[in-house]
Amino acid sequence: MIFLLLNIADIMVVGIGKIVFRLHECHSLKAKRKIVKAITSRLSNNFNASVAEVGLNDVHQRAEIGFTMVGNNRKVINSKIDKMFNMAEDLGLAEIIDTEMEILSI
C-alpha cells in the first residue's frame, strides 16, 4: 500500500516581485498615498495578485510596492510577473527605477 506518489504537476509555484517608483511632483504623503493606491488597486484587480506598499513609507518621492501570486506553472507565473511590471510602467503614474522578482517552487 504505497500512497505517496510524487506528481510533478502538483508543484506549487510562488512568484514574488518588488517595484520601486520615483514619484515626480509629489510633495506630501497624501499625494503619494493617492498614487500608490491607484497603482496597487489596478495591479491587484488585473492580475488577481496580493499587492501592497512594503517600504519607503515616509519618503514623499519614492514608493516600494511588493506583490505575490501563486499557481502551478512556473512559465505562467513568470509571464504574469513580466506583464505586471509592464502594466505598472504603462500606467504612467510614476517612474519605475528598480524591479526585482523571484519564483519559488515548493
N, C-alpha and C positions, 0 to 999 in steps of 0.2 A: 504494500500500500504506500506508494510514493505520491504525495500530493504537492510537492514542491517542484514546480516546473518553471524555469526562467523563460519568460517570453519577452523578446527584445521590444515588441510593440507596446509593452506595458511600462515603459520608462516615462517618468515624469520629467519634463523639461521646464526649467525656470529661467526666464530672461529678466535681467536686471539692467537698468540704464540710469544714467545721470546726465543732465544737460545744465550747463552754466550759461546764463544770459547776461548781457550788458544792456541795461535799461537806460537809453538816452533820454534826456529831458525829464527825468524822474527825480523830484526834489523832496518827496515826502514818503513815509511808509504807507500812507493811504493810497497814493498814486501807484506805488509798487504793488500793493495788495490787489488793486483792481486788475493790473496787467497779469499778475501771477494767477489769479483766479480764472481769468479768461483762458489762459494757456492750459492750466490744469484741467479745467472742465471740458474743453474741446478735445484734448488728448484722451481723457478718460472716456468720454462718450463715444468717440470714433473708434477706439481700439479695445474697449472693454478691459482696460488695464487699471491697476491701482496707481494713482498719481498724487504726489504731494510735494510741497516745498520742504526741502530737507536740510538746507543750510543757508548761510549768509542772511539770516533773518533780520538783522539790524542794519544792513547795508542798503542804502537807498538805490544805488545804481547797479546792483548785481542781484541775481536770483539764481538759486540752485534748486532744480526740480528733479526728483527721483521717481522712478516708476518700475513696476514689475508686472509680469504676465506669466501665466502657466499654461502649458499644453503638453502634447505628447509627441510633437515632431520638431526637431531642432531647426530644420530649414524654415519651417513656417514661423517659428518664434524669431529667428534671425531676420527674416524678411519683414515681419511686423515691426520690429525694433528699428530697422532702417527706415521704414515708412513713417514711424513716429518722429524720428529725427528730421526727416524731410518736411513733414507737416508742421513741426514746431518752427522751422525756418520759414516755410511758406506763409505762415500766419502773418509775418511781418510786424509782430508786436514788440519784438526785442531781437537784438543781435546775438546769435549763438557764438560763444567764444571757446567752448570746450564741450566735448561729449565723451562718455565712457559707456561701455556695455560689457556684460559678462553673461554667458549662458552656461547653466549648470544642468547636468543630467543626474538624476537621483534614481 
